[in-house]
Amino acid sequence: MSFLKPAVRTLILFVLFAIMLPLCFGQSETVKQFKRDWADAKGFPLNQKEAISKISREMTVEAVKAILEVAFEEKVSYVATQAAFDALKRMQTQEIVHWMSEEVYKHKDWRMRAVMAKVLGYYADPFAVDGLLKILKDKRWEVRLAAAKALGEMPSSRKIVEPLIEQIQKEQGRLVYEMSEVLEELTGATGLEEAQDWKNWWKKKKDSWAPPSGGERWGSPETAKPTVDEPKTVAVNPIYGRIKSKKVIFVVDTSGSMETEGEWGEAKKKMSRLDIVKEELSKVLDTQITEKHRFNIITFDRGVKSWKSKPVKGTTGAKNSAKSFIKKLKPGGVTYTYGALKEAFNNKDIDTIYFLSDGEPTYPERGDEVKRDWILGKIKAMNLAKSRKVHTIAFMVGRGEDFGFEEDKAKCAQFMEALARATGGNFKKMD
């Protein structure tokens, strides 16, 4: 290469070095073995879980990268995905924290940014704050929410509080309320639900506010929270309560048992379960859904039916159309719970699901898809990145036995409560 100019020779040598470096050092034997084990374990969740368990013992960045590369694809078994997340939470070394704190805002896949933000929240290492503050402005709401919650696990400081108050001004619906909860933990203020409330509070307190001393949280006896005005209230619904989300899906069970009748309202009018829900859901649309909302409705029995292919703005015309759709609903068939939940999760950009049912999953032909533990595992795995909140309503007014339906209300309530708990939602039992 003596005939080449010095600058060209230098460039060629640099490229050759970049190519040869991985060949010289390569991957660790543990990572190589993991990739072989993962390939062999395809279709065998417990073998995938064992492969993750083995590689997680190597507390290195390379091992973390290998897990992130394969374990969070939607086609992967929920058993392996949950095992991977649990393993990452344990793999806390300074090297891993530093790498993840930078990778969390560099990674191209938003799902990985969300997952890593959640892991950093478990680490609660102040070194991660800068990276989390960067993704607090991420274009995906799921990532912003994960970042906010992770920041809430860090020691309270002005460095965190001020950017959160700035960001909450740009949010709406559920994110406002969840970021507000984070700010309560960090600042000690209570009763401030709206973004403007926090802006006004910070304007007054900015110069005098200081975080708790000695690393204490505001909830500890030594640092009791100061009191402020009570939160604002809006109209609520007896079934659905107060709708805080601006991106919501209502999922309604229309299986045969929903024709069971019971007494409803102050007049104790005799109505079927489904007719009660139809009436109350229509009221929710009239009183709580506005043009600032995007919403959809999904019904399920043996099959799953969506009112719209995707959430739409809550205009008067859209709400009238939705009420016409609701009015035509009739009970019949089995209870395909997982199909309805999967369809709801596949609606892009929604953040909250109201899931109403009067029974357990019943669709024997669907195999695993009617098993409670399987459904809960799948939803938890999907939600590691998607962060949907599922509020559940076990609606069991009346006695199914009086109308020819066998039902175990306690068992149904247990499943619905577990579903809400798995997603951070609220559970309501009505009978």
Secondary structure, DSSP 8 states (H G I E B T S, - for coil): -TTS-HHHHHHHHHHHHHHHHHHHH---HHHHHHHHHHHHTTT-HHHHHHHHHHHHTS-SHHHHHHHHHHTTSTTS-HHHHHHHHHHHHH---HHHHHHHHHHHHH-S-HHHHHHHHHHHHHHT-GGGHHHHHHHTT-SSHHHHHHHHHHHTTS---HHHHHHHHHHHTT--THHHHHHHHHHHHHH---S--SHHHHHHHHHHHTTT----GGG--TTSGGG-------------BTTTB----SEEEEEEE-SGGGG-EEEETTTTEEEEHHHHHHHHHHHHHHHH--TT-EEEEEEESSSEEESSSS-EE--HHHHHHHHHHHHT----S-B-HHHHHHHHHHSTT--EEEEEESS--B-GGGGGGG-HHHHHHHHHHHHHHH--EEEEEEE--S-GGGGT----HHHHHHHHHHHHHHHT--EEEE-
